[in-house]
Amino acid sequence: MTDTDTSVEEFLDAIDAAFEEYDQGYADADATLRVVRTHVEDLRDDVES
């Protein structure tokens, strides 16, 4: 597995966790969106480096 594959897999796991917290009512939509944006930025950094 390449570093990019690993980064994408970690990204998808993190996004799934954020959505699961939202679905269960632990986070509101704004908080979930902030978490998703952070993970998108992290993935971009990993892929571009």
Rosetta constraint file for C-alpha pairs under 8 A:
AtomPair CA 1 CA 5 HARMONIC 5.98 0.50
AtomPair CA 1 CA 6 HARMONIC 6.73 0.50
AtomPair CA 2 CA 6 HARMONIC 6.31 0.50
AtomPair CA 3 CA 7 HARMONIC 6.12 0.50
AtomPair CA 4 CA 8 HARMONIC 6.11 0.50
AtomPair CA 4 CA 46 HARMONIC 7.30 0.50
AtomPair CA 4 CA 47 HARMONIC 5.96 0.50
AtomPair CA 5 CA 9 HARMONIC 6.10 0.50
AtomPair CA 6 CA 10 HARMONIC 6.13 0.50
AtomPair CA 7 CA 11 HARMONIC 6.05 0.50
AtomPair CA 7 CA 43 HARMONIC 6.34 0.50
AtomPair CA 7 CA 46 HARMONIC 6.64 0.50
AtomPair CA 7 CA 47 HARMONIC 7.49 0.50
AtomPair CA 8 CA 12 HARMONIC 6.13 0.50
AtomPair CA 8 CA 43 HARMONIC 6.95 0.50
AtomPair CA 9 CA 13 HARMONIC 6.23 0.50
AtomPair CA 10 CA 14 HARMONIC 6.16 0.50
AtomPair CA 11 CA 15 HARMONIC 6.14 0.50
AtomPair CA 11 CA 39 HARMONIC 6.31 0.50
AtomPair CA 11 CA 40 HARMONIC 7.52 0.50
AtomPair CA 11 CA 43 HARMONIC 6.48 0.50
AtomPair CA 12 CA 16 HARMONIC 6.04 0.50
AtomPair CA 13 CA 17 HARMONIC 6.23 0.50
AtomPair CA 14 CA 18 HARMONIC 6.26 0.50
AtomPair CA 14 CA 39 HARMONIC 7.23 0.50
AtomPair CA 15 CA 19 HARMONIC 6.20 0.50
AtomPair CA 15 CA 36 HARMONIC 6.18 0.50
AtomPair CA 15 CA 39 HARMONIC 7.35 0.50
AtomPair CA 16 CA 20 HARMONIC 6.05 0.50
AtomPair CA 17 CA 21 HARMONIC 6.24 0.50
AtomPair CA 18 CA 22 HARMONIC 6.34 0.50
AtomPair CA 18 CA 32 HARMONIC 6.06 0.50
AtomPair CA 18 CA 35 HARMONIC 6.89 0.50
AtomPair CA 18 CA 36 HARMONIC 7.16 0.50
AtomPair CA 19 CA 23 HARMONIC 6.01 0.50
AtomPair CA 19 CA 32 HARMONIC 7.04 0.50
AtomPair CA 20 CA 24 HARMONIC 6.15 0.50
AtomPair CA 21 CA 25 HARMONIC 6.28 0.50
AtomPair CA 21 CA 26 HARMONIC 5.13 0.50
AtomPair CA 21 CA 27 HARMONIC 5.93 0.50
AtomPair CA 22 CA 26 HARMONIC 5.70 0.50
AtomPair CA 22 CA 27 HARMONIC 4.83 0.50
AtomPair CA 22 CA 28 HARMONIC 6.12 0.50
AtomPair CA 22 CA 29 HARMONIC 6.96 0.50
AtomPair CA 22 CA 32 HARMONIC 6.55 0.50
AtomPair CA 27 CA 31 HARMONIC 6.05 0.50
AtomPair CA 27 CA 32 HARMONIC 6.28 0.50
AtomPair CA 28 CA 32 HARMONIC 6.22 0.50
AtomPair CA 29 CA 33 HARMONIC 6.07 0.50
AtomPair CA 30 CA 34 HARMONIC 6.28 0.50
AtomPair CA 31 CA 35 HARMONIC 6.34 0.50
AtomPair CA 32 CA 36 HARMONIC 6.17 0.50
AtomPair CA 33 CA 37 HARMONIC 6.08 0.50
AtomPair CA 34 CA 38 HARMONIC 6.23 0.50
AtomPair CA 35 CA 39 HARMONIC 6.34 0.50
AtomPair CA 36 CA 40 HARMONIC 6.18 0.50
AtomPair CA 37 CA 41 HARMONIC 6.21 0.50
AtomPair CA 38 CA 42 HARMONIC 6.22 0.50
AtomPair CA 39 CA 43 HARMONIC 6.09 0.50
AtomPair CA 40 CA 44 HARMONIC 6.16 0.50
AtomPair CA 41 CA 45 HARMONIC 6.20 0.50
AtomPair CA 42 CA 46 HARMONIC 6.22 0.50
AtomPair CA 43 CA 47 HARMONIC 6.11 0.50
AtomPair CA 44 CA 48 HARMONIC 5.93 0.50
AtomPair CA 45 CA 49 HARMONIC 6.06 0.50
